[in-house]
Amino acid sequence: MRFWGMLCHLSAIAAWMLVIYLLFIGVPLYLPLNILAPLMIWRYKKAKYPWIDFQGKESLNFQISLTLYTLAFIIISLLILVIAFALSIIDNNIFSQVSIIFNGLLFGSLILILAELSFQLFVVNFAALKAYKGEHYRYPFTIRLLR
């Protein structure tokens, strides 16, 4: 039971590694595997063990929250780019500023992704260790969608 609770958390990390590998080899495809992997474990084992029900919900809530935060950042970045491009169409002299904004957003995105992955790696491993020991752990910055 504790092993499956731990696996609910660690499966998300394994799924992220697969997504990063796909991006690295040139497959520009984002699959929400970080949500699907814990979801499958939770769905098949929650009825048998209440402990896995708790761990699965906690893991899923955290992964869904991270995905929503990432999507919000992407939408805001795209909005900034659209505004910058609209301004560059109005005034041709502003095109160099658009490239500066674009490069800043790329650098900011890289920093944010690395920080998010580092944070997730640390917190998920901590949660998996707690689950294996039989202790409760609540992720920080989590939107509780599943209760």
ABEGO torsion letter per residue (X at the ends): XAAAAAAAAAAAAAAAAAAAAAAAAGBBBBBBAAAAAAAAAAAAAAAABAAAAAAAAAAAAAAAAAAAAAAAAAAAAAAAAAAAAAAAAABAAAAAAAAAAAAAAAAAAAAAAAAAAAAAAAAAAAAAAAAAAGBBBBBBGBBBABX
